[in-house]
Amino acid sequence: MYELSKADKRLCRELIKQGVEKEFAIGLNKLDAIIQAWKDGKHDNREGYHTVYQSVKEFDKHIARRYDNPSNSTLHFTVIALLHDKLISVEDLEGFSEQTKALFLRHLSDD
């Protein structure tokens, strides 16, 4: 088990905060597209409502799985997931210790 330094944990939390903000924007844009399709008459009221509801429900589960109850021992896994999903970039890893940066890059190269 790899133990992050205090400085690396702080950087992880900053990147996670950036990631969740980007994910919220993605979710809101998806909902906007659904609502716009309803406004354009592509869905009736019932279908539009259920599509919005399902989208919010699925997105909320994703957000909860990834971001709820983070612990110091799982911070690096969340950052790896953010890298994998391209919500953060390799350039965002600047400031991490070389050992931690290598850990992230090793997991990224496994994709």
C-alpha positions in Angstrom: 0.0 0.0 0.0 1.4 3.4 -1.0 1.2 6.2 1.6 0.9 9.7 0.3 2.7 12.6 1.9 0.7 15.4 3.5 1.6 17.7 0.5 0.6 15.0 -2.0 -2.7 14.5 -0.1 -3.4 18.2 -0.3 -2.7 18.3 -4.1 -5.0 15.2 -4.5 -7.8 17.0 -2.8 -7.3 20.1 -5.0 -7.4 18.0 -8.1 -10.5 16.1 -6.8 -12.2 19.4 -6.2 -11.4 20.5 -9.8 -12.6 17.1 -11.1 -16.0 17.2 -9.3 -16.6 20.8 -10.6 -15.9 19.6 -14.2 -18.2 16.6 -13.6 -21.0 18.8 -12.4 -20.7 20.9 -15.5 -20.8 17.8 -17.7 -24.0 16.6 -15.8 -25.7 20.0 -16.2 -24.9 20.2 -19.9 -26.3 16.7 -20.4 -29.5 17.7 -18.5 -29.7 20.9 -20.6 -29.5 18.8 -23.8 -32.4 16.6 -22.5 -34.5 19.6 -21.6 -33.8 21.3 -24.9 -34.9 18.2 -26.7 -38.1 18.3 -24.7 -38.6 22.0 -25.6 -38.0 21.1 -29.3 -40.8 18.6 -29.1 -38.6 15.5 -29.4 -40.1 14.1 -26.1 -43.5 14.4 -24.7 -43.8 15.6 -21.1 -43.8 12.2 -19.5 -40.9 10.9 -21.5 -38.9 14.2 -21.0 -39.5 14.0 -17.2 -38.5 10.4 -17.0 -35.4 11.0 -19.1 -34.3 13.9 -16.8 -35.0 11.8 -13.7 -33.0 8.8 -14.9 -30.1 10.9 -16.0 -30.0 12.7 -12.6 -30.3 9.4 -10.7 -27.5 7.7 -12.7 -25.3 10.7 -12.5 -25.8 11.1 -8.8 -24.8 7.5 -8.2 -21.6 8.1 -10.2 -20.8 11.2 -8.2 -21.4 9.4 -4.9 -19.3 6.4 -5.9 -16.4 8.6 -6.9 -16.4 11.5 -4.5 -18.4 10.6 -1.3 -16.4 9.8 1.8 -12.9 10.1 0.5 -10.2 8.7 2.8 -6.5 9.4 2.8 -5.9 5.8 1.6 -8.1 6.2 -1.5 -7.3 9.7 -2.6 -4.8 8.5 -5.2 -7.4 6.1 -6.7 -9.7 9.0 -7.3 -6.9 11.0 -9.0 -6.1 8.0 -11.2 -9.8 7.8 -12.2 -9.8 11.5 -13.0 -6.7 11.1 -15.2 -8.3 8.1 -16.9 -11.5 10.0 -17.6 -9.4 13.0 -18.9 -10.9 15.3 -16.3 -7.4 16.3 -15.3 -4.2 16.1 -17.4 -0.7 14.9 -16.8 0.3 18.6 -16.6 -1.9 18.8 -13.5 0.4 16.4 -11.7 3.1 19.0 -11.4 3.8 19.6 -7.7 3.5 16.0 -6.7 6.5 14.1 -5.4 8.3 12.1 -8.1 7.3 8.8 -6.5 3.6 9.8 -6.5 3.7 11.2 -10.0 5.3 7.9 -11.2 2.5 6.0 -9.5 -0.1 8.0 -11.4 1.7 7.7 -14.7 2.2 3.9 -14.3 -1.6 3.5 -13.9 -2.3 5.8 -16.8 0.0 3.8 -19.1 -1.9 0.6 -18.2 -5.0 1.9 -20.2 
